[in-house]
Amino acid sequence: MESASQDINLNSPNKGLLSDAMTDVPVDSAASARTSAPEGLTLAEEEELRSELAKVEEEIGTLRQVLAAKERHCGELKRKLGLTPLDGLKQNLSKSWHDVQVSNAYVKTSEKLGEWNDKVTQSDLYLSASSTLEDWNEKLTQSEAYKKTQETLSQAGQKTSQALSNVGSVISRKLGDMRNSATFKSFEDRVGTIKSRVVGSRENSTDGLHSPSGAGDKPPQDNAPF
């Protein structure tokens, strides 16, 4: 009893003796896990409820295993079909949007918006505003300023098209005049002469390589004066 009355010093070197002694005491796990029965339940009812709880937990574990196996099988089927996670995401989004559209909240909201739209479009304020806008539009299109602006834009477009057409005609005419000029013809003749000389020299060199030469034949002399 003397040891029980003494205070426990946490800084004492013998502070571990108490915990070691407590670990040697056997503990009934079932008794510790079991709490006192709620009021209004007998021990037999408590045991029955605990048994049912154990069965439900076991069924939940079994269902989780089955669900995991089904998910793996579903992933294999998608992989064989070439379906990517993006396809699955699109399908889920489409299904979610369809579920939203057929939901009661969405249907009621659409109906409310339709009713509000009918009320707004049939209201005197809306009809008066629409009539006023139509009057302004008619007055604007019939005004002299609008007509003059439209005519000015039309004339500007016609002048631009005509100017572009004239530029094209001038360029074509200038090119035709340049081809018919004496300078261009002289240049063209010179190019043709150079081309004919080059082709002729190539043919002569080819004939000289393939022509047979006898043992007593003399090479041809060039009598052209220099």
Salt bridges, closest charged atoms under 4 A:
GLU46 OE2 - ARG50 NH2 3.13
GLU47 OE2 - ARG34 NH2 3.73
ASP99 OD2 - LYS95 NZ 3.31
ASP99 OD1 - HIS98 ND1 3.95
